[in-house]
Amino acid sequence: MSEPKKIIISSDSTTDLSPALRERYGIQILPLGVVLGDAVYSDGVDVTPEDIYAYHDRTGKLAHTTATNQAENYEFFKRFTDEGCAVVHFTISSDFSSTYANACLAAEELPDVHVVDTRNLSTGGGLLTVAGAELAAQGVAAADIAAQMRELASCVDASFVVDNLEYLYKGGRCSAVAALGANLLRLKPCIEVKNGKMGVGKKYRGKFDAVLREYVAERLADRDDIRLDRVFVTHAGCDPQLAESIADLVGKTLPFKEVHITRAGSTVSAHCGANTLGVLFIRKTPLS
């Protein structure tokens, strides 16, 4: 009787998982491209969010991101399939990028590669990637992991509060932001990811730290429909002490087993800008 295949869990760089979590679960990362002027960099390899903010401050222009193409996905997967491994690969929502479609085309050319559209971004996808890695450690087959994670994707609750909407507005990534019109600079909206797309939820006013505390209470307080395995407090360019204080508040609001503070990578930061923070978790039932 042959030994079961080793399963490689991988994702594109938009899952924003910390180096510690990637090491803990053996997660492999395929970086997206980040374009600053005429130069192309690899997310998480040779460009940082600070580089992106500095480029915008200097030029008034946004960085651009590029999807991983079919060839890049093929070479990435082939490293593992050549060793006899199966691969379960997680990508940013297909509504945000062609990364998923390109990964699927590459997977068709190789044995036992399964691509999961997370229908999400940042650690919304990271939650699924880690959950998939836990199933792999339990001996679940690659195809079954992918099927379960596609189903679980509808239960991911991902949202974030933006202190300054300039990046989202200029980038056109969230069409609902444009509808905020004249109030643009005075509002701190909650951007929610639902059905693979971004939309505007509650619109907050006031100082950013006070808004974040109100946001945490409204997302978590008196809830019994949330899985308590883990929660991510993911931020782009926030004061580290502010991120720590919000993570502490999250842990006091609900008894999560793990509260992870993660920094948004270059791809996500290029679209949301600095001073953005979100609380991301998995519900027990799909979002309505």
LINFEN-V797273 format. One record per pair of residues at least 24 apart in sequence whose C-alpha atoms are under 10 Angstrom apart, sorted by sequence separation. I is the first residue (numbers start at 1). J is the second residue. If there is no record, write none. Layout:
BEGIN
i:I j:J
i:I j:J
END
This chain:
BEGIN
i:37 j:61
i:40 j:64
i:41 j:65
i:42 j:66
i:86 j:110
i:87 j:111
i:88 j:112
i:89 j:113
i:90 j:114
i:91 j:115
i:92 j:116
i:93 j:117
i:94 j:118
i:95 j:119
i:96 j:120
i:128 j:152
i:163 j:187
i:164 j:188
i:165 j:189
i:173 j:197
i:174 j:198
i:175 j:199
i:176 j:200
i:188 j:212
i:36 j:61
i:37 j:62
i:40 j:65
i:41 j:66
i:67 j:92
i:86 j:111
i:87 j:112
i:88 j:113
i:89 j:114
i:90 j:115
i:91 j:116
i:92 j:117
i:93 j:118
i:94 j:119
i:95 j:120
i:96 j:121
i:127 j:152
i:128 j:153
i:162 j:187
i:163 j:188
i:164 j:189
i:173 j:198
i:174 j:199
i:175 j:200
i:176 j:201
i:190 j:215
i:230 j:255
i:231 j:256
i:238 j:263
i:256 j:281
i:36 j:62
i:37 j:63
i:40 j:66
i:73 j:99
i:77 j:103
i:85 j:111
i:86 j:112
i:87 j:113
i:88 j:114
i:89 j:115
i:90 j:116
i:91 j:117
i:92 j:118
i:93 j:119
i:94 j:120
i:127 j:153
i:162 j:188
i:163 j:189
i:173 j:199
i:174 j:200
i:189 j:215
i:228 j:254
i:229 j:255
i:230 j:256
i:231 j:257
i:232 j:258
i:233 j:259
i:234 j:260
i:235 j:261
i:236 j:262
i:237 j:263
i:35 j:62
i:36 j:63
i:37 j:64
i:73 j:100
i:76 j:103
i:84 j:111
i:85 j:112
i:86 j:113
i:87 j:114
i:88 j:115
i:89 j:116
i:90 j:117
i:91 j:118
i:92 j:119
i:93 j:120
i:94 j:121
i:128 j:155
i:161 j:188
i:162 j:189
i:163 j:190
i:228 j:255
i:229 j:256
i:230 j:257
i:231 j:258
i:232 j:259
i:233 j:260
i:234 j:261
i:235 j:262
i:236 j:263
i:237 j:264
i:16 j:44
i:35 j:63
i:36 j:64
i:70 j:98
i:74 j:102
i:78 j:106
i:82 j:110
i:84 j:112
i:85 j:113
i:86 j:114
i:87 j:115
i:88 j:116
i:89 j:117
i:90 j:118
i:91 j:119
i:92 j:120
i:93 j:121
i:114 j:142
i:115 j:143
i:125 j:153
i:128 j:156
i:160 j:188
i:161 j:189
i:162 j:190
i:226 j:254
i:228 j:256
i:229 j:257
i:230 j:258
i:231 j:259
i:232 j:260
i:233 j:261
i:234 j:262
i:235 j:263
i:236 j:264
i:237 j:265
i:13 j:42
i:14 j:43
i:34 j:63
i:35 j:64
i:36 j:65
i:67 j:96
i:68 j:97
i:69 j:98
i:70 j:99
i:73 j:102
i:74 j:103
i:77 j:106
i:78 j:107
i:81 j:110
i:82 j:111
i:89 j:118
i:90 j:119
i:91 j:120
i:92 j:121
i:93 j:122
i:113 j:142
i:114 j:143
i:116 j:145
i:117 j:146
i:124 j:153
i:127 j:156
i:160 j:189
i:161 j:190
i:162 j:191
i:221 j:250
i:227 j:256
i:228 j:257
i:229 j:258
i:230 j:259
i:231 j:260
i:232 j:261
i:233 j:262
i:234 j:263
i:235 j:264
i:236 j:265
i:250 j:279
i:13 j:43
i:14 j:44
i:34 j:64
i:35 j:65
i:67 j:97
i:68 j:98
i:69 j:99
i:70 j:100
i:72 j:102
i:73 j:103
i:74 j:104
i:76 j:106
i:77 j:107
i:81 j:111
i:91 j:121
i:92 j:122
i:112 j:142
i:113 j:143
i:114 j:144
i:116 j:146
i:127 j:157
i:160 j:190
i:161 j:191
i:212 j:242
i:216 j:246
i:220 j:250
i:223 j:253
i:224 j:254
i:226 j:256
i:227 j:257
i:228 j:258
i:229 j:259
i:230 j:260
i:231 j:261
i:232 j:262
i:233 j:263
i:234 j:264
i:235 j:265
i:236 j:266
i:12 j:43
i:13 j:44
i:33 j:64
i:34 j:65
i:35 j:66
i:66 j:97
i:67 j:98
i:68 j:99
i:69 j:100
i:70 j:101
i:71 j:102
i:72 j:103
i:73 j:104
i:74 j:105
i:75 j:106
i:78 j:109
i:81 j:112
i:91 j:122
i:92 j:123
i:93 j:124
i:112 j:143
i:114 j:145
i:115 j:146
i:116 j:147
i:118 j:149
i:119 j:150
i:124 j:155
i:125 j:156
i:127 j:158
i:159 j:190
i:160 j:191
i:161 j:192
i:212 j:243
i:216 j:247
i:219 j:250
i:221 j:252
i:222 j:253
i:223 j:254
i:228 j:259
i:232 j:263
i:233 j:264
i:234 j:265
i:246 j:277
i:13 j:45
i:33 j:65
i:34 j:66
i:65 j:97
i:66 j:98
i:67 j:99
i:68 j:100
i:69 j:101
i:70 j:102
i:71 j:103
i:73 j:105
i:74 j:106
i:77 j:109
i:78 j:110
i:81 j:113
i:92 j:124
i:93 j:125
i:114 j:146
i:115 j:147
i:116 j:148
i:117 j:149
i:118 j:150
i:124 j:156
i:159 j:191
i:160 j:192
i:213 j:245
i:217 j:249
i:221 j:253
i:222 j:254
i:236 j:268
i:237 j:269
i:246 j:278
i:247 j:279
i:32 j:65
i:33 j:66
i:34 j:67
i:66 j:99
i:67 j:100
i:68 j:101
i:69 j:102
i:70 j:103
i:73 j:106
i:74 j:107
i:77 j:110
i:78 j:111
i:80 j:113
i:92 j:125
i:113 j:146
i:114 j:147
i:116 j:149
i:117 j:150
i:118 j:151
i:120 j:153
i:123 j:156
i:124 j:157
i:125 j:158
i:158 j:191
i:159 j:192
i:160 j:193
i:209 j:242
i:213 j:246
i:216 j:249
i:217 j:250
i:220 j:253
i:221 j:254
i:235 j:268
i:236 j:269
i:246 j:279
i:32 j:66
i:33 j:67
i:67 j:101
i:68 j:102
i:69 j:103
i:70 j:104
i:71 j:105
i:72 j:106
i:73 j:107
i:74 j:108
i:77 j:111
i:91 j:125
i:92 j:126
i:116 j:150
i:118 j:152
i:119 j:153
i:120 j:154
i:124 j:158
i:158 j:192
i:159 j:193
i:208 j:242
i:209 j:243
i:212 j:246
i:216 j:250
i:219 j:253
i:220 j:254
i:235 j:269
i:236 j:270
i:243 j:277
i:31 j:66
i:32 j:67
i:33 j:68
i:67 j:102
i:68 j:103
i:70 j:105
i:71 j:106
i:74 j:109
i:77 j:112
i:78 j:113
i:90 j:125
i:91 j:126
i:115 j:150
i:116 j:151
i:118 j:153
i:119 j:154
i:123 j:158
i:124 j:159
i:157 j:192
i:158 j:193
i:159 j:194
i:239 j:274
i:242 j:277
i:243 j:278
i:31 j:67
i:32 j:68
i:33 j:69
i:67 j:103
i:69 j:105
i:70 j:106
i:74 j:110
i:77 j:113
i:90 j:126
i:117 j:153
i:118 j:154
i:120 j:156
i:122 j:158
i:157 j:193
i:158 j:194
i:209 j:245
i:213 j:249
i:217 j:253
i:236 j:272
i:237 j:273
i:238 j:274
i:239 j:275
i:31 j:68
i:32 j:69
i:69 j:106
i:70 j:107
i:116 j:153
i:119 j:156
i:120 j:157
i:121 j:158
i:156 j:193
i:157 j:194
i:209 j:246
i:213 j:250
i:216 j:253
i:217 j:254
i:236 j:273
i:237 j:274
i:238 j:275
i:30 j:68
i:90 j:128
i:91 j:129
i:118 j:156
i:120 j:158
i:121 j:159
i:156 j:194
i:236 j:274
i:237 j:275
i:238 j:276
i:90 j:129
i:155 j:194
i:156 j:195
i:159 j:198
i:161 j:200
i:235 j:274
i:236 j:275
i:237 j:276
i:238 j:277
i:32 j:72
i:89 j:129
i:154 j:194
i:158 j:198
i:159 j:199
i:160 j:200
i:161 j:201
i:235 j:275
i:236 j:276
i:237 j:277
i:31 j:72
i:88 j:129
i:154 j:195
i:159 j:200
i:160 j:201
i:161 j:202
i:162 j:203
i:163 j:204
i:235 j:276
i:236 j:277
i:30 j:72
i:90 j:132
i:153 j:195
i:154 j:196
i:159 j:201
i:161 j:203
i:162 j:204
i:163 j:205
i:234 j:276
i:235 j:277
i:236 j:278
i:30 j:73
i:89 j:132
i:153 j:196
i:161 j:204
i:163 j:206
i:234 j:277
i:235 j:278
i:88 j:132
i:163 j:207
i:164 j:208
i:233 j:277
i:234 j:278
i:235 j:279
i:88 j:133
i:163 j:208
i:233 j:278
i:234 j:279
i:30 j:76
i:162 j:208
i:163 j:209
i:232 j:278
i:233 j:279
i:234 j:280
i:29 j:76
i:30 j:77
i:161 j:208
i:232 j:279
i:233 j:280
i:28 j:76
i:88 j:136
i:163 j:211
i:231 j:279
i:232 j:280
i:233 j:281
i:163 j:212
i:231 j:280
i:232 j:281
i:161 j:211
i:162 j:212
i:230 j:280
i:231 j:281
i:232 j:282
i:161 j:212
i:230 j:281
i:231 j:282
i:160 j:212
i:229 j:281
i:230 j:282
i:88 j:141
i:89 j:142
i:228 j:281
i:229 j:282
i:88 j:142
i:161 j:215
i:227 j:281
i:228 j:282
i:12 j:67
i:13 j:68
i:86 j:141
i:87 j:142
i:88 j:143
i:160 j:215
i:226 j:281
i:227 j:282
i:228 j:283
i:12 j:68
i:86 j:142
i:87 j:143
i:88 j:144
i:90 j:146
i:159 j:215
i:226 j:282
i:227 j:283
i:228 j:284
i:85 j:142
i:86 j:143
i:88 j:145
i:89 j:146
i:225 j:282
i:226 j:283
i:227 j:284
i:88 j:146
i:225 j:283
i:226 j:284
i:227 j:285
i:30 j:89
i:87 j:146
i:90 j:149
i:220 j:279
i:224 j:283
i:225 j:284
i:226 j:285
i:29 j:89
i:30 j:90
i:90 j:150
i:159 j:219
i:219 j:279
i:223 j:283
i:224 j:284
i:225 j:285
i:12 j:73
i:28 j:89
i:29 j:90
i:30 j:91
i:88 j:149
i:219 j:280
i:220 j:281
i:27 j:89
i:157 j:219
i:216 j:278
i:215 j:278
i:216 j:279
i:212 j:276
i:215 j:279
i:212 j:277
i:10 j:76
i:212 j:278
i:10 j:77
i:32 j:99
i:208 j:275
i:212 j:279
i:208 j:276
i:8 j:77
i:124 j:193
i:157 j:226
i:208 j:277
i:156 j:226
i:155 j:226
i:8 j:80
i:120 j:192
i:121 j:193
i:155 j:227
i:7 j:80
i:8 j:81
i:120 j:193
i:160 j:233
i:162 j:235
i:6 j:80
i:7 j:81
i:119 j:193
i:120 j:194
i:158 j:232
i:160 j:234
i:161 j:235
i:162 j:236
i:6 j:81
i:15 j:90
i:119 j:194
i:120 j:195
i:121 j:196
i:159 j:234
i:160 j:235
i:163 j:238
i:5 j:81
i:14 j:90
i:15 j:91
i:119 j:195
i:120 j:196
i:121 j:197
i:6 j:83
i:7 j:84
i:8 j:85
i:9 j:86
i:10 j:87
i:11 j:88
i:12 j:89
i:13 j:90
i:14 j:91
i:15 j:92
i:96 j:173
i:118 j:195
i:119 j:196
i:120 j:197
i:121 j:198
i:5 j:83
i:6 j:84
i:7 j:85
i:8 j:86
i:9 j:87
i:10 j:88
i:11 j:89
i:12 j:90
i:13 j:91
i:14 j:92
i:96 j:174
i:118 j:196
i:119 j:197
i:120 j:198
i:5 j:84
i:6 j:85
i:7 j:86
i:8 j:87
i:9 j:88
i:10 j:89
i:11 j:90
i:12 j:91
i:13 j:92
i:14 j:93
i:117 j:196
i:5 j:85
i:6 j:86
i:7 j:87
i:8 j:88
i:9 j:89
i:10 j:90
i:11 j:91
i:12 j:92
i:4 j:85
i:5 j:86
i:6 j:87
i:7 j:88
i:8 j:89
i:9 j:90
i:10 j:91
i:11 j:92
i:4 j:86
i:5 j:87
i:190 j:276
i:192 j:278
i:12 j:99
i:190 j:277
i:191 j:278
i:12 j:100
i:188 j:276
i:190 j:278
i:12 j:103
i:195 j:287
i:194 j:287
i:195 j:288
i:194 j:288
i:174 j:271
i:131 j:229
i:173 j:271
i:174 j:272
i:131 j:230
i:171 j:270
i:172 j:271
i:173 j:272
i:93 j:193
i:95 j:195
i:96 j:196
i:130 j:230
i:171 j:271
i:95 j:196
i:96 j:197
i:170 j:271
i:171 j:272
i:27 j:129
i:93 j:195
i:94 j:196
i:95 j:197
i:96 j:198
i:167 j:269
i:168 j:270
i:169 j:271
i:170 j:272
i:15 j:118
i:27 j:130
i:93 j:196
i:94 j:197
i:95 j:198
i:127 j:230
i:167 j:270
i:168 j:271
i:169 j:272
i:11 j:115
i:22 j:126
i:25 j:129
i:26 j:130
i:62 j:166
i:63 j:167
i:92 j:196
i:93 j:197
i:127 j:231
i:167 j:271
i:168 j:272
i:7 j:112
i:8 j:113
i:9 j:114
i:10 j:115
i:11 j:116
i:15 j:120
i:16 j:121
i:17 j:122
i:18 j:123
i:21 j:126
i:25 j:130
i:27 j:132
i:62 j:167
i:127 j:232
i:166 j:271
i:167 j:272
i:168 j:273
i:7 j:113
i:14 j:120
i:15 j:121
i:16 j:122
i:17 j:123
i:24 j:130
i:25 j:131
i:27 j:133
i:61 j:167
i:62 j:168
i:126 j:232
i:165 j:271
i:166 j:272
i:167 j:273
i:5 j:112
i:11 j:118
i:14 j:121
i:15 j:122
i:16 j:123
i:22 j:129
i:25 j:132
i:26 j:133
i:64 j:171
i:124 j:231
i:165 j:272
i:166 j:273
i:167 j:274
i:13 j:121
i:14 j:122
i:15 j:123
i:16 j:124
i:17 j:125
i:18 j:126
i:22 j:130
i:25 j:133
i:62 j:170
i:63 j:171
i:123 j:231
i:124 j:232
i:164 j:272
i:165 j:273
i:166 j:274
i:13 j:122
i:14 j:123
i:15 j:124
i:16 j:125
i:17 j:126
i:21 j:130
i:24 j:133
i:25 j:134
i:61 j:170
i:62 j:171
i:123 j:232
i:163 j:272
i:164 j:273
i:165 j:274
i:12 j:122
i:14 j:124
i:15 j:125
i:16 j:126
i:17 j:127
i:61 j:171
i:122 j:232
i:123 j:233
i:124 j:234
i:162 j:272
i:163 j:273
i:164 j:274
i:165 j:275
i:14 j:125
i:15 j:126
i:16 j:127
i:22 j:133
i:25 j:136
i:56 j:167
i:123 j:234
i:161 j:272
i:162 j:273
i:163 j:274
i:164 j:275
i:165 j:276
i:14 j:126
i:15 j:127
i:17 j:129
i:25 j:137
i:122 j:234
i:160 j:272
i:162 j:274
i:163 j:275
i:164 j:276
i:12 j:125
i:13 j:126
i:15 j:128
i:17 j:130
i:122 j:235
i:162 j:275
i:163 j:276
i:11 j:125
i:12 j:126
i:15 j:129
i:161 j:275
i:162 j:276
i:163 j:277
i:11 j:126
i:15 j:130
i:161 j:276
i:162 j:277
i:160 j:276
i:161 j:277
i:162 j:278
i:11 j:128
i:160 j:277
i:161 j:278
i:11 j:129
i:159 j:277
i:160 j:278
i:161 j:279
i:10 j:129
i:159 j:278
i:160 j:279
i:9 j:129
i:10 j:130
i:158 j:278
i:159 j:279
i:160 j:280
i:9 j:130
i:158 j:279
i:159 j:280
i:10 j:132
i:157 j:279
i:158 j:280
i:159 j:281
i:9 j:132
i:10 j:133
i:157 j:280
i:158 j:281
i:9 j:133
i:156 j:280
i:157 j:281
i:158 j:282
i:8 j:133
i:9 j:134
i:156 j:281
i:157 j:282
i:7 j:133
i:155 j:281
i:156 j:282
i:157 j:283
i:9 j:136
i:155 j:282
i:156 j:283
i:8 j:136
i:154 j:282
i:155 j:283
i:156 j:284
i:7 j:136
i:153 j:282
i:154 j:283
i:155 j:284
i:156 j:285
i:157 j:286
i:6 j:136
i:7 j:137
i:152 j:282
i:153 j:283
i:155 j:285
i:156 j:286
i:157 j:287
i:6 j:137
i:152 j:283
i:154 j:285
i:155 j:286
i:156 j:287
i:7 j:139
i:152 j:284
i:154 j:286
i:155 j:287
i:6 j:139
i:7 j:140
i:9 j:142
i:152 j:285
i:153 j:286
i:154 j:287
i:155 j:288
i:5 j:139
i:7 j:141
i:8 j:142
i:152 j:286
i:153 j:287
i:154 j:288
i:4 j:139
i:6 j:141
i:7 j:142
i:151 j:286
i:4 j:140
i:5 j:141
i:6 j:142
i:9 j:145
i:4 j:141
i:5 j:142
i:7 j:145
i:123 j:262
i:122 j:262
i:123 j:263
i:122 j:263
i:123 j:264
i:122 j:264
i:122 j:265
i:122 j:267
i:121 j:267
i:122 j:268
i:121 j:268
i:122 j:269
i:127 j:280
i:128 j:281
i:124 j:278
i:126 j:280
i:127 j:281
i:128 j:282
i:123 j:278
i:124 j:279
i:125 j:280
i:126 j:281
i:127 j:282
i:122 j:278
i:123 j:279
i:124 j:280
i:123 j:280
i:124 j:281
i:122 j:280
i:123 j:281
i:124 j:282
i:53 j:237
i:50 j:236
i:49 j:236
i:50 j:237
i:49 j:237
i:65 j:266
i:66 j:267
i:65 j:267
i:63 j:266
i:64 j:267
i:65 j:268
i:63 j:267
i:65 j:270
i:63 j:269
i:64 j:270
i:65 j:271
i:63 j:270
i:64 j:271
i:62 j:270
i:63 j:271
i:62 j:271
i:62 j:273
i:53 j:266
i:49 j:263
i:52 j:266
i:56 j:270
i:17 j:232
i:49 j:264
i:50 j:265
i:51 j:266
i:52 j:267
i:48 j:264
i:49 j:265
i:50 j:266
i:53 j:269
i:17 j:234
i:48 j:265
i:49 j:266
i:52 j:269
i:53 j:270
i:56 j:273
i:16 j:234
i:47 j:265
i:48 j:266
i:49 j:267
i:52 j:270
i:16 j:235
i:47 j:266
i:48 j:267
i:49 j:268
i:50 j:269
i:51 j:270
i:52 j:271
i:44 j:264
i:46 j:266
i:47 j:267
i:49 j:269
i:50 j:270
i:53 j:273
i:44 j:265
i:45 j:266
i:48 j:269
i:49 j:270
i:52 j:273
i:53 j:274
i:43 j:265
i:44 j:266
i:48 j:270
i:52 j:274
i:43 j:266
i:44 j:267
i:50 j:273
i:42 j:266
i:43 j:267
i:49 j:273
i:50 j:274
i:41 j:266
i:42 j:267
i:43 j:268
i:49 j:274
i:34 j:266
i:35 j:267
i:33 j:266
i:34 j:267
i:32 j:266
i:33 j:267
i:31 j:266
i:32 j:267
i:35 j:270
i:31 j:267
i:34 j:270
i:21 j:260
i:21 j:262
i:18 j:260
i:17 j:260
i:18 j:261
i:19 j:262
i:17 j:261
i:18 j:262
i:17 j:262
i:18 j:263
i:16 j:262
i:17 j:263
i:18 j:264
i:16 j:263
i:17 j:264
i:18 j:265
i:16 j:264
i:17 j:265
i:15 j:264
i:16 j:265
i:14 j:264
i:15 j:265
i:16 j:266
i:13 j:264
i:14 j:265
i:16 j:267
i:13 j:265
i:14 j:266
i:15 j:267
i:16 j:268
i:13 j:266
i:14 j:267
i:15 j:268
i:13 j:267
i:14 j:268
i:13 j:268
i:14 j:269
END
